[in-house]
Structure formats: structure tokens, C-alpha cells
Amino acid sequence: MSAPYFFTDHMTVGYGRTPLIRDICLHICRGQIVTLIGPNGAGKSTILKSIICQLKLLGGSVYLDGISVKDMTERQLALRMSVVMTDRARTEFMTCREVVAMGRYPYTGLMGTLGQKDQEKVQEALELVHGEELADRDFARISDGQRQRILLARAICQEPELIVLDEPVSYLDIRYKLEILDILKMLVRRKQVAVLMSLHELDLAQRISDYVVCVEGSTIRCAGTPEEIFRTPVIRRLYGITRGSYCAELGYGELEPVKGDPQVFVIGGGGAGIFVYRRLWRQGIPFAAGVLHEHDVEYPVAAALASLVISQEAFEPVSRKAYEQAAKVLAGCSRVICCVETFGTMNARNRELAELGKEKMILEYSCQEPCVDLSDLLH
């Protein structure tokens, strides 16, 4: 791996003279995205504000390209690092193009006059964020998602080697979340920019980050690759999760299952049962699921929401033992919902379960009737 473009040497951050987090050692190479995660109030924004010199360091040093930030002029720093923070930008009737053009000021003279090359860089940045249609609109009169794209264009226009972002996709809808992160990944790949940001969205952090740093109050709890960090015990401990569960495989949390003996038996697989699981959970109906292979995409959801899951080891046909356990549970239920239309070699015994439900005249097919009526099961 190449030498880090950005690193901190035993950095201590806080407010006034009160340290919050001590001995922070971060490093980022060009072409990498490093993401800070952690609970609200853990200190993620404090770390970022200290790095960009909004807060004074209480100890240690920050280096860019081997040079201490404290030895750089404001212009020298602006030529290397751009910032997109959560603070509202004050634009005073500026168009979006004018906001983006602010990123060129480190390159202009005292008069701030943009030359032909500067104008080309502004246009290029607008195109990179798909913001051409916003160029002549009042920045104050566009949506939050559009505004975030324009602020990112301003940062790109600055031609930095490091971009620092504080919660860049918070409060945005899913379309804009994906657009912003896709643009960042493109910059990292195409221009070898280094990115340091904080994110609350664990599923997105898991997908986009090259390295993840877990911030917890007065310490950096741990750091590593997404594969090392996004494990159920690590996330539960970091966020203090005591109710519900966190699904490391899919990157999101689930609420507590409905308590009680199963009233419905769900035959699923391949993701077909997930919507039924969630509907039963929303209506407060305890259910069992099976027989599910442990590598099936819907197994983590069933394990989180069902009162009972009958499972089978991955890549093995459903065994007679698993079938008999499922049949016993099914016999105690008042409804069987089958979510699959066809059965293969590996789940052939699930067809037998469906036939057993049919014999008892309690079988329904969610694939044929998506809105199964469960009102008679409600208390």
C-alpha cells in the first residue's frame, strides 16, 4: 500500500480545554474512503471539525501530504482539502453556479476573478454531480438533496486531494443518498481522491467504505475493514443495542419478535417470505418459519422476527429430522402460508409441508394471493 496522504499523530480533540477523545491515529491513502461511525454524541463531528481547523487541537498533529496542517497557510490548506459540513451555507441570493464557483477562490487572485480554466472547472464539477439543470437556479430555493449535490460540486471544483464530509446524506431520500455516494466513489476511482466522512447509515457505510473507524465517546473503540467491523457483536456493543437485533449480513436492524406460540407457519425461501414475515410482525402475530437453509437471503430476517425458525445446514437437502420438527410445529398452527411456487432438490421436503397444510385445509399461497387476510388471527 502507498504511503498515507492524510494521517493524524496522537491527535486529541475536545472543546475549550476539555479533551473528549485522546490519541487518535487515523490514516487515509489516496483512492480510499474512510468512514467514522458511532452513536449520536460520540464525537465524530468533533474529530472532523478538529481536522479541518474549525476546532483547535488539544494535542497531537494532523498531516496532509507529509506537511503539518498547523504549518500551512489557509490557501495551502484549501488547495489540498475541501470540506462539506452539515452547517447551512450562507449564499445571499447566489445561483448554484456561483456557489460552485466559490471552490475556485484558492486559485484566483485578490479580485477573485474567474478565468476560462476556472469556468471550465465549474462546469465540469456541475456535470459530475448531474447539476447542470440547477446552475442558474437560486441555491436557497432548491431541495436538500439538490443542495447537497451543489455543495459537493463546490468541493470537487476546488480540486482537492482530500474531501472531508460530515454526514453528507443525512435527511436525504434514498435517491439522493445513492447519488451522492455514487459520485464520491466515482471521484475516488477516477481522480484518486481521499475521502474522510461520517455516516449514520450503517448499510451504506458497509458498502462504500474501504476502512471504518468506530467512535465511542472518549475513545476509538476499534477500526478495520467493513468485513471486520460489520459483525453483529461489534455493532451491538458499539451502539449499545439491547432491544431488537442487528443483521450483519444485510446491514440493518430489526425490532423485537412478537412473543408467543406460533399461530402461522410460513414456508419461504429465496427471499419470497420476507414480506409475509414483516406483515405478520406488523400485525402482532407470532409465526414460525421453515425449513430455511442457513445461507438463504431471508434466513436473517426470519431469525430476527419469527418466534421459531426451523433451519437446515447450508447446501444440504432438507433432512427428515428438520421436516419432522417443522411438521410438528405446523400441526400446532391455525394457518400455513406458502410463499414459493416451485420446489427443487434441496427443499423438496418443503413441498411435503405445503401438502400437509393442504390436507389440514389451512394452506394459503401468498404468491397467488399477495394480500392474505389475517384478521381472524388478531387478538
N, C-alpha and C positions, 0 to 999 in steps of 0.2 A: 504494500500500500504506500502511496505517496505521502510526503510529509503533510501534516495538517495545515490548512490555510489559516484557520482560526483556532486558538486554544486559550484556555484560562489557566493560570497558575495559582492554585490555592486561593481562589477568589472568595472573599467574604462579603455578603450583601445584607442590607437591612435599611432601617430608617433612622435618621438622626445619628446617634452614636450606639444604637442598639442593634447588635448583629441578629439576623434571622437565620441565615444558613452560612455555615463556615466551610472553608477548604473545598470549594467547588472546582473540579478539574474536568473541563469539557474540551473536546477537540472535534473539528469538522474538516474533512478534506473537500476540495472542490469536486463537484459532481455527487455530493451526498446531501440527504435530508436527515437532519437530527431533530427529533420531536420531544418536547417536555410534556409529560402527562402527570396527573396527580389531582387530588381533591381540591375543591374550592378553598382559597386562602392558604394553599400550601407554599406559595412563594414563586410560582412560575413567572408571573408578570414582574415581580421584583428582580428576578435574575435577568430577565430581558432588558428591563429599564436600566439596570446597572451596566449591562454590556454596551448599550447604546449611549451611555453617559447622561441619561436623564436623572439617575441617582448616583451619588458619589460612592465609590468603592470603599468599604471599611477594612479591606485587606486584600493582598494579592494583586494580580495583574491580569490584563486582557491583551492578547496579541493578535494582530492581523498581518499576515504575510511576514511573520517574524519580527514585527515592529510593535512596541508597546503603544497602546491606544493613547496613553497619557502624554506621549511624546509627539503625537500628531496634531496638526492644526485641524480646524473644523473642515476646511476644504479637503485636506488629505484624507480625512476620515470619510467624507462624503463621496470621494472618488472610489472608495473601496467597499463601502457598506451603505445599503439603503434600508429603510425601515417602514413597515406598515403596522401601526399600532391601533388599538381599539378606540383611541380618542377621536372624537369627531373633528374632521378637518374644517378649518375656518376659511371659507372661499370667497365671501363677499362678492356675490354675483359673477363668479367666474364660470366660463364654459368648461366642459370636460377637457377639451383640448388644452386650455390654459392650465388646468390642474396638472395634466400630464407633463406639460412643458416645464413645470416647476422642477422636474427631475433633471433638467439640463443646466440649472443655475451653477453647479460646481464647474461647468465647462465654459461659462460665458464671462465676459469682462464685467467691470464695475457697473456698467449700464444695464447689464442683464439682457442684452440684445441677442436674439437667436439667429444664427446664420443658417445657410442652406443645409449643412450637415445636421445641425440641431433639429431643424424642421423635419428632416428625413427620419431622424431617430424617434421623434414624437409620433410620426405616422406609423413607423414600424412597431412601436410599442402598442399603439391603439389596435393595430391589426393582430398582434399576438394575443390580445385579450378579447378579440372579436368585438371591439368597441367603436368601430368606425361610425356606426349609425348614431352614436352618442356624442360625437366630437363637438357638435355645435349646440348641444343642449346645456341648460343651466345645471351645474353639478348639484345644487341644492334641491333640484326638482326631479331627481331620478331615484329609483328604488335602492334599497340597501345592497342588494346583490349587484346591481349595476355600478353603484358607488364603489363597492369593494374591487370590482374589476378595474375601474379607473385608477384607484389608488395603487393597485398592483402595477398598472401600466406606468404610473409615475415612477415607481420603484425600478421597473425594468429600464425605463428611459434614462435612468441615472447610470446605467451600465455598470452595476456593482459586481463584485466578486463574491459578496455575501449579502443575502437578504434575511432580515430578521422580521418575523411576523408574530403578533400576539393574537391568538385565537382568530385567524383570518376567515373562518367560515361560520363562526357562531351567529345565530339568529338568521342564517340564510336558509332558503328552502333547498331541497335535495339537488335540484338542477344546478343552482349556483355553487353549492358545496363542491359538486363534482367538477364543474367548470374551473373553479379556482385551483383546486388541487391538480387537475389535469394540466393546467397552464404551468404550475410550479414544476411538475415532473418533466414537462417538455423543456423548461429552462435548464433544469439540472442535466438532462441528457444532451441537449443541443449546444448549450453555452457553457457547460461545466461550472454552473454557479453553485455555491454552497448555500444551503438553506437551514436556518435555525428558527423553529417556531414552537408555539404551544398549541395544543389541541385538547378539547374536551371530548371529541367524538372518537371513542376508542376504536370503533370498527374502521374508521378512515385512517387513524394513526397506524393501525396494524397493517394496512395495505400499502400506504405510501412511504413509510419511514424506512431508512436504512439503519438507523440506530435510535434507540428510545431511552430517555432518561426519566426515572421515576422520582418526582419531588414530593417530599412528605414533611411539611412543617419545618423542622430545624435541621433537616438532613436530606442528602440524596440517598434514597433507600437502596437503589440498585440501577444498573444501566446495562444495556445489551442489545442484541438484535431483536426484531419483533418475535422471532421464534423462541427466543429465550425469555422475553418479558411477558408476552401474552399467553400466560398459562393461568389456569383457574386459581391456584393458591396464591400466586404473586399478585394478581389483580384484586382478589378478595381482601388480602392483607393490606395492600396499598390504600384501598378506598374504604376499608373497614366495613365490608359488606356482611351484614348479619341476617338480613331477610332477603328472600329470593336467591337467585344464583347468577353466576356469570358463565357464559358459554365461550370458552376459549377458542373452540373450533370455528365458530361463526362470528365471534367478536361482539356479542351484545349480551345484555342481561335479561333475565326472565323473572317474573314475580313468583310468589309462593304458590305451590299447587293447591288445589281445592282438597280439603281434608274429607275423609270418609271412605267407606267401602265403594268400589266402582259400581256405577249404575249402567254405564255404557262400555262396551268393548269395541275398540277401533282396530280394524285391520288395515294397516297402511303399508308404506314403503316407497322409496324413491322420491320422497317429498310430498306425495299425494295426501298424506294425512295431516299435514301441518295446519291447514285452515280449519279442519274439524277440531283438532286439539285446542286451537285458540278459541273457537266458538264455544266449545263445551266449557272451557275455563271461564270465559266471559259470563256465561250463564250460571256459573257456580255448580256445575255438575261434575262430580268425581268420575273419572274414567280410567280404564286400563288400555294399554296399547300393546300389540304384539302380532305375530312374533317378528321383531325387528332385528336386523343384523346390526352389530355394534358399529360398523363403518357407514351405515346408511345416513344420508344427509339429514333425515328427520329424527334420528335417534336422540341427539342432544336436546331437541325441543320436547320430545316425549318424556325424556328423563327428567326434565325440569318441571313439566306441567302435569303429568299423569300421576295418579295416586299409586299406580303399579305399572311397570314395564316388563314384559317377558321378552328376553333377548336371546340372540344366538351369536356365537363367536363369528367374527368376520370371515367371509369366504368359505363358510361351511354350509351345507344344506340344513334347513330347519330340522332339528332332531326330533325323534319320537318323544324324548323327555320334555323338550320345550313345548311340543304340541300338546302333550297331556296336561302340562301345567296351565297352558293357555285355555284349553278346553274346560278345565275345572273352574277357572276364573269366569270364562264366558257363561258357564251354566248359572252363575250367580247374578248375572246382569239381566236387565229387562230390555235391553236394546243392543243390537250389533250393527255397526256401521262399517261397511266395506268401502275403502277408498280406491281400490285398484280394480281394473277390468280384466287384466290378464296375469297369469302366474307362470313362472319359469321353473327350472330345475331346482334352484336354490330355495325358493319359497313355496314349493308345491304343497306343503302341508298347510299353508295358509288358505289354500283353496278348500281344504277339508274343514277348516274352521268356519269359512263362509258357508259351506254346505250344512255344517252343524247349526249355525244360526238360522239358516233357511228352514231346516227341519223343525226348529222350535218356533218358527213363524215370527221371529223378532229381527230379521235381517233387512237392512236398507242399504242402498248403494248411493254414496254421496257423489260418485262420478256421474250417475244418471240423474240424480235429483240434488243439485247443489245446496238448496235451502231446506235441509231436512228439518221437519217440525219436531222440536224437543220440548215443547211447552208442557207436555204431560209429565215430564220428569222434574220440573221445577217445584220446589217446596213452597 
